[in-house]
């Protein structure tokens, strides 16, 4: 049996003042892309409130950044429960007086055969990947509208625009997420709110490490994934976080109701 793969250490985020004093709420921030977003945002002097269903783990993430001078609070939050997202947003407003940016990052992969999939699988996929985003938006929008300014970033997927066999019903939910992003972006643009999405492709998270380790030769399986991409590598969580950072700053004031794909060009490449 070949040796198992381990997750590479996340690089130290770049420090600066691009989000100085902005109040940001991030869901799904205990690991992977969400954790990288928390790291990147606090390094740019944002005041971050992070939620995740993994309550103990998300508090550890927040505490680690506080020890290094970051302004990061944590709260256990299940995105399928509207009242828990309300509490997360209210924590930010109570502590900091407002919310400037919401990043909806919590998500789950549900890949099933359509006719063998259970009703529970279907509901779980939509409850987390679509309903959970809507509940976050619904909780944050009143506070943003009250001030006439706000910024929502939804972490979507290349499955939002492309269909990959064997991945049902995940792309159905992610197509819905893209529709939600566009609809809210248009609905609230006149009121000073921007709503955008980011669509990551293959990103080297623990989820993918675990997937590769399920094969007899994890290294060969990882290489196969890398070779699918024009740069001959896959993305890193911090690369997604840097795009989220750009959208969260005042450097992207006219970007609204759109989706930025981060996949190294794989979705453009013709596959036979």
Number of C-alpha atoms within 10 A of each C-alpha: 7 11 10 15 17 11 12 11 6 13 11 11 18 12 13 13 14 18 21 15 16 22 23 27 30 27 32 27 30 27 20 19 24 27 24 23 29 33 27 24 34 29 24 21 20 24 26 28 28 32 32 26 19 16 15 13 16 25 20 13 20 26 17 14 17 14 10 9 12 21 20 24 22 27 22 22 24 21 30 21 15 18 15 20 27 18 16 29 26 18 20 22 18 11 12 16 11 21 27 24 26 28 28 27 26 27 21 15 15 18 17 17 12 12 6 8 14 12 8 8 15 19 13 17 24 23 20 21 29 25 21 24 29 22 21 28 24 14 21 26 21 12 19 21 14 11 14 15 18 25 25 29 26 26 26 32 25 23 21 23 17 12 14 11 10 11 16 20 20 25 25 19 23 25 20 18 24 25 15 20 27 19 13 20 22 15 14 18 17 10 15 15 24 29 29 26 27 24 20 23 21 21 21 18 18 15 14 15 18 15 14 20 18 12 15 13 15 20 16 13 16 20 14 13 15 16 13 17 20 15 13 12 19 21 19 19 21 23 17 24 22 17 15 22 21 13 24 26 19 12 11 12 13 9 13 22 23 16 23 18 21 21 22 19 13 18 17 10 11 6 7 3
